[in-house]
Every structure is written in C-alpha cells, then in structure tokens.
C-alpha cells in the first residue's frame, strides 16, 4: 500500500455531530526505532510488546461548523483539548501539527469543531511517554468519524474492512507520533519494512504474523519509575541527531539483523537469546544518545543500580528476567509469567528503593486498542 490508498473517496453521508471513544495502550519496543526520515518514516524497523494497563482513553465529540460562516468554517481547524477533565491548551500545538499532517487523508477535519477529552490510566507525571497511546487513541476516534461519513462502505475504492480501518488508523497515528503506530494491535507489532516479515511497512504497524512460543504469552512488564520528570531531550530532537551520527548506518544494520534474529527467538522460545538481544538493544539506544552531537545521558544513577541488581539476580538464580529502556531513565523489567511471583518479590525487596517515591507499575502484554463507545 502507498499513501494514496489512504486518501478517501468523497463522503456519502451527512453527519451533523457525534461522539466516539477509544482506549489505546502504550507499547515497549524490543528492537528499537531511533532515527527517522521525512514524514515520520523510520530509519530502521522495530518490534514492540503492546502493553495492557498503561493506556490512554480518549473521547472525541464533534459537531459541524455553522454553515452561515462557511468560508470561515473551512479556514482553520477548530478544537479544544481536555486532560483529566481540565482544559489543556498545552497540547494544542501538537494536535494542530497532527491535523495539518493528516488533513489530506481526513478532509473532513476543517468542517467540524472537535472536543478532545483524554485521560491516562497511568499518572501523567509518571515519566511514561503517553504520545504513543494518546495519538493512537485519537487516530482511532477520527477513523470512526470517517467510517460514519463514508457510510461504512469504502474508503479510496477499498472496502472499509477491519484490516483497512486498523492500517489507516496506524498510518495516521504514525504522523502524530512514530511509535504510536505500534499501539493499535498486539501482543507484538512490527513497524518498518523488513524482508523477513510479510506485510511489514514503513507506513504503518502490522500485527506480528508468525508463531510465538508459549514462553512469550502473557509476558510481564513491571515499569520502575526512576525519574518522573519531563524528558531532558524531546524524542524529535533525539531522532534528528541521528542525521550525520558517526555510527548511524551501523546501528540501522544492527536493528535489521536483530529483527531477523528475534523472529527465530520468538518461534523457538529461546529466553536466553531474548534476554541478550533485548538488553543489547536498550543499551545501544542509549549509546547512540551518548555519542550524538550534542550528546546527552538520560539514564540516572538509579537506572544503573537497577540494571546491576537485575544482572546479579539473574546470575544467582538462573532467572530469565531482563530489562529494557525507552529514551529515559525508567526501567521496564520483562519476565515470563511463570516467574511473576519470584520476580515481584525481588522487585519489592531490592529494586523499589531506587524508584522515585517507591513508585512502579505492574503491567502485562495486551492485545491493543478497544472501542468503548
């Protein structure tokens, strides 16, 4: 599919107003995406676990603009944003940019006024990136509007199947936040074209289509909140620093190789190989940040303390617990379901002390977004 497949036919239905609500989870990449081309295209493919508990719930209410001011009605986007019931103008620039990027694919946007009400199931100040869950939830709401405008039949000459709906929603979400395209489905999603993953695309995320060993079913993710402050460096700035990075091309080759390797790991259930690949990916991500120009370090001393504690516990017990990191200080502790009781004891006894205010979140791998209205 190409971008033109997401440009709709003229809308057939007259819809004055309505409301849709979706919940969409965050996700945690196993093979990381870091570096992007124009139009939110990734420099390398990535694969992620979809989370279950850490999600954004978005309610989108829309009403057609006053026809008596038709010229003005098509002049600009009209929307208001509420976070946890409070009006939040801080998010308006990001939504404005998103609407500008997707207008050609959602030509109804300037014909309506939108009220966007959003809330997270995790604390807003937790340090967990909410852009993936937030943008995917909004994209799904907008797709529900378009589905109604099209009468639920066809988009750009393509039948409005669930598959097309999800692909276009993922495509739109990507234009809001790259990793958001991986939050619509689960438990594993691939984003970025790769020869060994059938159907993979740079334009949208696809549900991982191959056999997954029982070891990886109901995988656990406990998120240790080391630093709940705002990011020191935005993801956009971080991605842009890969342009001209001395190690960028080798990193992109490494990520492509790791996508091939993790496919075999997921099929055979090789937990030792999984641990090595996932931790290497996490540390490589931060190595790229530390060797960019300008350079930056997002890990905190407590991040390193936690990593060393995990390594020691694994050596002492033979556990298959491992860690991964996003572009921040927090630590995602990953482990099989059959180790949950022991690993949680270890976390409470030895790792919680390194969390800000002792805060952590227990999550599990989930199946993606849900239409809740």
C-alpha positions as CSV (number, residue, x, y, z in Angstrom):
1,X,0.0,0.0,0.0
2,X,1.0,3.6,-0.6
3,X,0.0,6.9,0.9
4,X,-2.6,7.4,-1.8
5,X,-4.6,4.4,-0.6
6,X,-5.5,6.4,2.5
7,X,-7.0,9.4,0.6
8,X,-10.7,8.8,0.8
9,X,-13.4,9.0,-1.8
10,X,-16.0,11.8,-1.4
11,X,-18.0,11.3,1.7
12,X,-21.6,9.9,1.1
13,X,-23.2,10.5,4.5
14,X,-24.3,13.8,6.1
15,X,-23.2,13.7,9.7
16,X,-24.0,16.7,11.9
17,X,-22.5,15.6,15.2
18,X,-21.5,12.6,17.2
19,X,-19.1,11.1,19.8
20,X,-16.6,8.2,19.7
21,X,-14.4,6.8,22.5
22,X,-11.3,4.6,22.2
23,X,-8.8,3.3,24.6
24,X,-5.3,2.6,23.3
25,X,-2.3,1.3,25.2
26,X,1.4,2.3,25.3
27,X,4.0,-0.1,23.9
28,X,7.6,-1.0,24.7
29,X,10.0,-1.7,21.8
30,X,12.2,-4.8,21.9
31,X,14.1,-3.8,18.8
32,X,14.3,0.0,19.0
33,X,13.5,2.6,16.4
34,X,15.8,5.6,16.6
35,X,16.2,7.9,13.7
36,X,13.6,8.9,11.1
37,X,13.3,10.3,7.6
38,X,10.9,12.8,6.3
39,X,7.2,12.3,7.1
40,X,7.8,10.1,10.1
41,X,9.3,7.3,8.2
42,X,11.6,5.1,10.3
43,X,15.3,4.6,9.5
44,X,15.0,1.1,10.7
45,X,12.3,-1.5,11.5
46,X,11.2,-2.1,15.1
47,X,9.1,-4.6,17.1
48,X,7.3,-4.0,20.3
49,X,5.3,-5.6,23.0
50,X,1.8,-4.0,23.4
51,X,1.0,-3.2,27.0
52,X,-2.3,-3.7,28.7
53,X,-2.8,-1.5,31.7
54,X,-0.9,1.7,30.7
55,X,-3.3,3.2,28.2
56,X,-5.0,6.4,27.1
57,X,-8.8,6.8,27.0
58,X,-9.9,9.4,24.5
59,X,-13.4,10.7,23.9
60,X,-13.9,12.7,20.7
61,X,-17.1,14.8,20.3
62,X,-17.6,16.6,17.0
63,X,-20.2,19.0,15.6
64,X,-20.5,20.5,12.1
65,X,-19.5,24.2,11.9
66,X,-22.1,26.8,11.3
67,X,-23.0,26.8,7.6
68,X,-23.7,30.6,7.7
69,X,-20.0,31.1,8.1
70,X,-19.0,28.5,5.6
71,X,-15.9,30.4,4.4
72,X,-14.6,30.7,8.0
73,X,-15.7,27.2,8.7
74,X,-13.1,25.8,6.2
75,X,-10.4,28.4,7.2
76,X,-8.8,26.5,10.1
77,X,-9.0,23.6,12.4
78,X,-11.3,24.1,15.4
79,X,-10.7,22.0,18.5
80,X,-10.3,22.1,22.3
81,X,-8.4,19.7,24.4
82,X,-9.2,18.5,27.9
83,X,-6.8,16.3,30.0
84,X,-8.3,14.6,33.1
85,X,-11.3,16.9,32.8
86,X,-9.3,20.2,32.8
87,X,-8.9,22.3,29.7
88,X,-5.3,22.0,28.5
89,X,-4.0,24.4,25.8
90,X,-0.5,23.0,26.2
91,X,-1.4,20.1,24.0
92,X,-3.0,22.2,21.2
93,X,0.2,22.9,19.2
94,X,0.9,19.1,18.9
95,X,-2.7,18.4,17.8
96,X,-2.5,21.3,15.4
97,X,0.6,19.9,13.8
98,X,-1.0,16.4,13.7
99,X,-4.2,17.8,12.0
100,X,-2.0,19.6,9.4
101,X,-0.2,16.4,8.6
102,X,-3.3,14.2,8.2
103,X,-5.7,16.7,6.6
104,X,-5.2,15.3,3.1
105,X,-6.2,11.8,4.4
106,X,-9.1,13.2,6.6
107,X,-10.5,16.0,4.5
108,X,-13.5,16.5,6.9
109,X,-11.2,18.0,9.7
110,X,-11.9,21.6,8.9
111,X,-15.7,21.1,8.6
112,X,-16.1,20.2,12.3
113,X,-15.4,21.5,15.7
114,X,-13.8,18.8,18.0
115,X,-13.8,18.4,21.7
116,X,-11.0,16.0,22.7
117,X,-11.2,14.6,26.2
118,X,-8.3,12.4,27.2
119,X,-7.1,10.7,30.3
120,X,-4.3,8.2,31.1
121,X,-4.6,5.1,33.4
122,X,-1.1,5.9,34.5
123,X,-0.1,9.1,36.2
124,X,0.6,11.9,33.7
125,X,3.8,12.8,35.5
126,X,5.0,9.2,35.7
127,X,7.7,9.7,33.0
128,X,6.0,7.1,30.8
129,X,5.6,8.5,27.3
130,X,1.9,9.0,26.6
131,X,2.3,10.1,23.0
132,X,2.0,6.6,21.6
133,X,-1.2,5.8,23.4
134,X,-2.6,9.3,23.1
135,X,-2.1,9.7,19.4
136,X,-3.2,6.2,18.5
137,X,-6.4,6.7,20.5
138,X,-7.1,10.0,18.8
139,X,-6.4,8.5,15.4
140,X,-8.9,5.7,16.1
141,X,-11.6,8.2,17.1
142,X,-11.0,10.1,13.8
143,X,-11.2,6.9,11.8
144,X,-14.6,6.2,13.5
145,X,-15.8,9.6,12.3
146,X,-14.6,8.9,8.7
147,X,-16.2,5.4,8.7
148,X,-19.5,7.1,9.5
149,X,-19.0,9.7,6.8
150,X,-18.3,7.0,4.3
151,X,-21.4,5.1,5.3
152,X,-19.0,2.3,6.4
153,X,-18.6,1.0,2.9
154,X,-15.5,2.2,1.0
155,X,-12.5,4.5,1.5
156,X,-10.4,5.1,-1.5
157,X,-12.0,2.5,-3.6
158,X,-11.0,0.0,-0.9
159,X,-13.6,-1.8,1.2
160,X,-13.7,-0.4,4.8
161,X,-12.7,-3.7,6.4
162,X,-11.4,-4.0,9.9
163,X,-7.9,-4.6,8.4
164,X,-8.1,-1.3,6.3
165,X,-9.5,0.6,9.3
166,X,-6.6,-0.5,11.5
167,X,-4.0,0.1,8.9
168,X,-5.2,3.6,8.2
169,X,-5.5,4.4,11.9
170,X,-2.0,3.2,12.4
171,X,-0.9,5.2,9.4
172,X,-2.5,8.3,10.9
173,X,-1.1,7.7,14.4
174,X,2.4,7.5,12.9
175,X,2.0,11.0,11.7
176,X,1.3,12.2,15.2
177,X,4.0,10.1,17.0
178,X,6.0,7.5,15.2
179,X,5.8,4.7,17.8
180,X,2.0,5.4,18.1
181,X,1.5,3.2,15.0
182,X,2.5,0.2,17.1
183,X,-0.2,0.7,19.8
184,X,-3.3,-0.4,17.9
185,X,-2.9,-4.1,18.0
186,X,-1.0,-6.8,20.0
187,X,0.6,-8.6,21.5
188,X,3.6,-8.0,19.1
189,X,3.7,-5.3,16.4
190,X,6.3,-4.6,13.7
191,X,6.8,-1.2,12.2
192,X,9.1,-0.7,9.3
193,X,9.7,-2.6,6.1
194,X,11.7,-5.8,6.6
195,X,12.2,-8.7,4.2
196,X,11.6,-11.4,6.7
197,X,8.3,-10.0,8.0
198,X,5.5,-10.4,5.5
199,X,3.3,-7.3,5.1
200,X,5.6,-5.1,7.0
201,X,5.6,-1.4,6.0
202,X,7.2,1.9,6.8
203,X,3.8,3.5,6.7
204,X,2.0,1.6,9.5
205,X,2.5,-1.0,12.1
206,X,1.4,-4.6,11.5
207,X,0.5,-7.3,13.9
208,X,3.3,-9.8,14.1
209,X,2.2,-12.6,11.8
210,X,4.3,-15.6,12.9
211,X,4.3,-18.3,15.5
212,X,5.1,-17.2,19.1
213,X,6.3,-19.7,21.6
214,X,4.3,-20.1,24.8
215,X,7.2,-18.7,26.8
216,X,6.2,-15.3,25.4
217,X,2.5,-15.5,26.1
218,X,1.3,-13.2,28.9
219,X,4.8,-11.7,29.3
220,X,5.1,-9.4,32.3
221,X,6.4,-5.8,32.3
222,X,6.9,-4.0,35.6
223,X,7.8,-0.4,35.0
224,X,10.2,1.1,37.6
225,X,9.7,4.9,37.7
226,X,13.2,6.1,38.4
227,X,12.5,9.7,37.2
228,X,9.0,11.0,36.8
229,X,10.1,14.4,35.4
230,X,9.8,15.6,31.8
231,X,12.3,14.4,29.3
232,X,15.6,16.3,29.1
233,X,15.5,16.0,25.4
234,X,12.4,15.5,23.2
235,X,12.2,12.4,21.1
236,X,12.0,14.6,17.9
237,X,15.3,16.2,18.8
238,X,16.8,12.8,19.7
239,X,15.7,11.2,16.4
240,X,17.1,14.2,14.4
241,X,20.5,13.8,16.0
242,X,20.8,10.5,14.1
243,X,21.3,12.6,10.9
244,X,25.1,12.6,10.5
245,X,25.7,10.5,13.5
246,X,29.0,8.6,13.0
247,X,27.5,5.3,14.0
248,X,24.0,5.6,12.5
249,X,24.4,3.4,9.5
250,X,25.9,0.5,11.5
251,X,23.0,0.9,14.0
252,X,20.4,0.7,11.3
253,X,22.1,-2.5,10.0
254,X,22.2,-3.9,13.6
255,X,18.4,-3.3,14.0
256,X,17.6,-5.0,10.7
257,X,19.7,-8.0,11.8
258,X,18.0,-8.1,15.2
259,X,14.6,-8.2,13.6
260,X,15.6,-11.4,11.8
261,X,17.1,-12.9,15.0
262,X,14.1,-12.1,17.2
263,X,11.8,-13.8,14.7
264,X,13.7,-17.1,15.4
265,X,13.8,-16.4,19.1
266,X,10.1,-15.8,19.3
267,X,9.4,-19.1,17.5
268,X,11.7,-21.3,19.5
269,X,11.2,-19.7,22.9
270,X,14.9,-19.2,23.4
271,X,14.7,-17.0,26.5
272,X,18.5,-16.6,27.0
273,X,18.8,-15.2,23.4
274,X,15.8,-13.0,24.1
275,X,17.5,-11.5,27.2
276,X,20.7,-10.8,25.3
277,X,19.0,-9.2,22.3
278,X,16.6,-7.0,24.3
279,X,19.2,-5.7,26.8
280,X,21.7,-5.1,24.0
281,X,19.0,-3.1,22.1
282,X,18.3,-1.0,25.2
283,X,21.9,-0.2,25.8
284,X,22.6,0.5,22.1
285,X,19.7,3.1,22.1
286,X,21.3,5.0,25.0
287,X,24.8,4.6,23.4
288,X,23.5,6.4,20.3
289,X,22.3,9.2,22.5
290,X,25.6,9.4,24.3
291,X,27.6,9.6,21.1
292,X,25.5,12.1,19.2
293,X,26.4,15.7,18.9
294,X,25.2,17.3,21.1
295,X,25.4,14.3,23.4
296,X,23.1,13.5,26.3
297,X,22.6,11.0,29.0
298,X,19.1,10.1,30.0
299,X,19.9,7.2,32.4
300,X,20.2,8.2,36.1
301,X,22.5,6.6,38.7
302,X,19.5,4.6,40.0
303,X,18.9,3.3,36.5
304,X,22.4,1.7,36.5
305,X,21.8,0.4,40.1
306,X,18.7,-1.4,38.9
307,X,20.5,-2.9,35.9
308,X,23.3,-4.2,38.0
309,X,20.8,-5.6,40.5
310,X,19.0,-7.4,37.7
311,X,22.2,-8.9,36.4
312,X,23.2,-10.1,39.8
313,X,19.8,-11.6,40.5
314,X,19.9,-13.4,37.1
315,X,23.3,-14.8,37.8
316,X,22.4,-16.0,41.3
317,X,19.0,-17.6,40.4
318,X,19.1,-18.5,36.7
319,X,16.0,-16.3,36.2
320,X,15.1,-15.1,32.7
321,X,14.3,-11.6,33.9
322,X,15.7,-8.8,31.8
323,X,15.4,-5.1,31.3
324,X,14.7,-2.7,28.5
325,X,14.7,1.1,28.4
326,X,12.9,3.8,26.5
327,X,14.5,7.2,25.8
328,X,14.5,8.0,29.5
329,X,15.6,6.8,33.0
330,X,12.8,4.4,33.8
331,X,13.4,0.7,33.6
332,X,11.0,-1.9,32.1
333,X,11.5,-5.2,33.8
334,X,10.5,-8.0,31.5
335,X,9.9,-11.6,32.6
336,X,7.9,-14.7,31.8
337,X,4.5,-15.2,33.6
338,X,5.8,-18.3,35.4
339,X,8.4,-16.2,37.2
340,X,5.9,-13.5,38.3
341,X,5.8,-14.4,42.0
342,X,9.6,-14.6,42.5
343,X,10.4,-11.6,40.3
344,X,7.9,-9.4,42.0
345,X,9.4,-10.3,45.4
346,X,12.8,-9.4,44.0
347,X,11.5,-6.1,42.7
348,X,9.8,-5.2,46.0
349,X,12.8,-6.2,48.2
350,X,15.6,-4.9,46.1
351,X,14.5,-2.5,43.3
352,X,11.7,-0.4,44.6
353,X,14.2,1.5,46.7
354,X,15.7,3.0,43.5
355,X,12.3,4.2,42.3
356,X,11.2,7.8,42.8
357,X,8.8,7.8,45.8
358,X,8.9,4.0,45.5
359,X,6.6,4.1,42.5
360,X,6.3,1.3,40.0
361,X,3.6,-0.1,37.7
362,X,2.8,-3.7,37.1
363,X,1.7,-4.4,33.5
364,X,1.3,-7.4,31.2
365,X,1.3,-7.8,27.4
366,X,-2.0,-6.8,25.9
367,X,-4.0,-7.1,22.7
368,X,-4.3,-3.5,21.6
369,X,-6.9,-0.8,21.4
370,X,-10.6,-1.1,22.3
371,X,-13.7,0.8,21.0
372,X,-15.5,1.8,24.2
373,X,-18.4,3.8,22.7
